[in-house]
Amino acid sequence: MLLVLALPASPLGCTAEDAPAMPAATLAPAPVPRAHLRGLKGNVQLKRATADEWSTASDGVPLFENDKVRTEAGAGADLVFTANGSTVHLGGDSLIGIAETRPRPGRSRTDLTVLRGRIDTELPKPAEHSISVTTPGATIQAGREIVFQ
């Protein structure tokens, strides 16, 4: 049995005017670095929020929300925050996380989670900047230099 299908001799598809309007692509904005690592000394490692493994950190690497940084005994690093120039000195045998920040308008804030170890913090303008340090047992907020052990 032979089946014949007859199609009209018209172009397939539709013209640009007939095509349905495509929704505009909604791209999420690229994440903005919260801080950069500087002055690494000894073994400093980084775990991205989106990664499963720790990797060796390098000087100048950007840090984003929920990234973690750890140092071995005798190691250290500085975290310089991009929003306000705050510097956090991370001592040896430490583990910290870059926390999500919800700053108040007109006031910049640095948020860290210290899981282990020691940090020293310098705020360039304490009247305008603050830091919030959360540990498994407490939260500390300050607008001046603090030393947390």
C-alpha positions in Angstrom: 0.0 0.0 0.0 1.3 3.4 -0.9 0.4 6.5 1.1 0.8 9.9 -0.4 0.6 13.0 1.7 0.1 16.3 -0.1 1.4 19.4 1.6 0.6 22.9 0.4 3.6 24.7 -1.2 4.0 27.2 1.6 7.2 27.9 3.6 7.4 26.1 6.9 7.5 28.0 10.1 6.3 31.5 10.7 7.6 35.0 10.0 9.1 37.2 12.6 5.8 39.1 13.0 3.9 35.8 13.6 6.4 34.4 16.1 5.4 34.5 19.8 7.2 37.0 21.9 10.0 35.4 23.9 10.3 36.5 27.5 13.3 38.5 28.3 16.0 36.4 29.9 16.2 37.0 33.6 19.8 36.5 34.6 20.8 36.6 38.2 23.3 39.3 39.0 26.9 38.0 39.3 27.9 37.6 42.9 29.9 40.5 44.3 33.1 39.6 46.3 32.6 40.4 50.0 36.4 40.3 50.8 39.8 39.4 49.4 42.5 37.3 51.0 45.8 39.1 51.6 49.1 38.4 53.3 48.8 34.6 53.4 51.3 32.9 55.7 51.6 29.1 55.9 48.9 26.7 54.9 45.6 28.6 54.2 42.7 26.8 52.6 39.5 27.9 51.0 36.2 26.1 50.6 33.7 27.8 48.3 30.0 27.7 49.2 29.4 25.9 46.0 32.2 23.3 46.4 32.6 20.1 48.3 36.4 20.1 48.6 39.0 22.4 50.3 41.6 24.0 48.0 44.8 25.9 48.6 44.1 29.6 48.9 46.2 32.2 47.1 46.8 35.9 47.7 44.1 38.2 46.3 41.5 35.5 45.9 38.0 36.9 46.2 35.7 35.6 49.0 31.9 35.4 48.6 29.0 34.8 51.0 29.2 31.4 52.7 32.8 30.7 51.6 35.0 29.3 54.4 38.7 29.9 55.2 40.8 27.8 57.4 44.4 28.0 58.6 46.7 25.4 60.0 48.8 26.0 63.2 51.3 28.8 62.6 49.5 30.0 59.5 47.6 33.3 59.1 45.8 35.5 56.6 44.1 38.9 56.3 40.6 39.3 54.9 40.1 42.8 53.5 36.4 43.6 53.0 35.5 45.4 49.9 32.6 47.4 51.2 34.4 49.4 53.9 38.1 48.4 54.0 37.7 46.5 57.3 40.6 44.1 57.9 40.2 40.8 59.8 43.5 39.1 60.8 43.0 35.3 60.9 45.3 33.5 63.2 46.6 29.9 63.1 44.4 26.9 63.6 41.3 28.9 62.7 38.1 28.3 60.7 35.8 31.1 59.7 32.9 31.6 57.3 31.8 34.7 55.4 28.3 35.2 56.6 25.4 36.8 54.7 25.1 40.5 55.4 21.9 42.5 55.7 23.3 46.0 56.4 21.3 49.0 57.4 21.1 51.8 54.8 24.1 54.2 55.2 26.0 51.9 57.4 28.4 49.1 56.2 28.8 45.9 58.1 31.1 42.9 58.1 29.6 39.6 59.2 31.8 36.6 60.1 31.2 33.2 61.6 34.1 32.0 63.7 33.9 28.3 64.2 37.4 28.0 65.6 40.5 30.1 66.3 41.4 33.7 66.8 40.6 36.9 64.8 41.7 40.5 65.2 39.7 43.2 63.6 40.5 46.7 62.4 37.7 49.0 61.4 38.9 52.1 59.5 35.9 54.3 60.5 34.2 52.8 63.6 31.5 55.5 63.5 30.4 54.3 60.1 31.4 50.6 60.0 30.5 47.7 62.3 31.4 44.0 62.5 29.2 41.1 63.6 31.0 38.0 64.8 29.0 34.9 65.4 30.3 31.8 67.1 28.6 28.5 67.9 27.8 30.0 71.3 27.5 33.8 70.9 27.2 36.8 68.6 29.3 39.9 69.1 28.7 43.2 67.3 31.2 46.1 67.6 32.0 49.4 66.1 35.5 49.6 67.4 38.6 47.4 67.3 37.9 44.1 68.9 40.0 41.0 69.7 38.1 37.8 69.7 39.6 34.5 71.0 
